């Protein structure tokens, strides 16, 4: 039996969440990934298996891996999505708790004009 580490528990939550949500070309899935050094995000069309838009903290000038940096990243992603005519999304928190950076990121997407 696999040992239940924190990451294994998160991966179990990922599988449970992904069984329920899927992105399309009209309403793609926004996936986040947190690491200790950065914050990454992708806008994915699951039907065609394509990444439409992606962004990370490396794309934002002078951004640190904190709440302000993630907020700037959200604003960048909203700009890219609206440029690609994406107005509605499905938010995939990737098994992370909905607080802190993940919550700030989602709130920034909402305030930028994307509908969940």
Secondary structure as the mmCIF struct_conf table of DSSP 4:
data_model
#
loop_
_struct_conf.conf_type_id
_struct_conf.id
_struct_conf.beg_label_comp_id
_struct_conf.beg_label_asym_id
_struct_conf.beg_label_seq_id
_struct_conf.end_label_comp_id
_struct_conf.end_label_asym_id
_struct_conf.end_label_seq_id
HELX_RH_AL_P HELX_RH_AL_P1 UNK A 6 UNK A 18
TURN_TY1_P TURN_TY1_P1 UNK A 19 UNK A 20
BEND BEND1 UNK A 25 UNK A 26
STRN STRN1 UNK A 27 UNK A 34
BEND BEND2 UNK A 36 UNK A 37
STRN STRN2 UNK A 39 UNK A 45
TURN_TY1_P TURN_TY1_P2 UNK A 46 UNK A 49
STRN STRN3 UNK A 50 UNK A 56
HELX_RH_3T_P HELX_RH_3T_P1 UNK A 57 UNK A 59
BEND BEND3 UNK A 60 UNK A 60
TURN_TY1_P TURN_TY1_P3 UNK A 61 UNK A 62
BEND BEND4 UNK A 65 UNK A 66
HELX_RH_AL_P HELX_RH_AL_P2 UNK A 67 UNK A 83
TURN_TY1_P TURN_TY1_P4 UNK A 84 UNK A 85
STRN STRN4 UNK A 88 UNK A 92
TURN_TY1_P TURN_TY1_P5 UNK A 94 UNK A 95
BEND BEND5 UNK A 98 UNK A 99
TURN_TY1_P TURN_TY1_P6 UNK A 100 UNK A 100
HELX_RH_AL_P HELX_RH_AL_P3 UNK A 101 UNK A 112
TURN_TY1_P TURN_TY1_P7 UNK A 113 UNK A 113
STRN STRN5 UNK A 115 UNK A 115
#
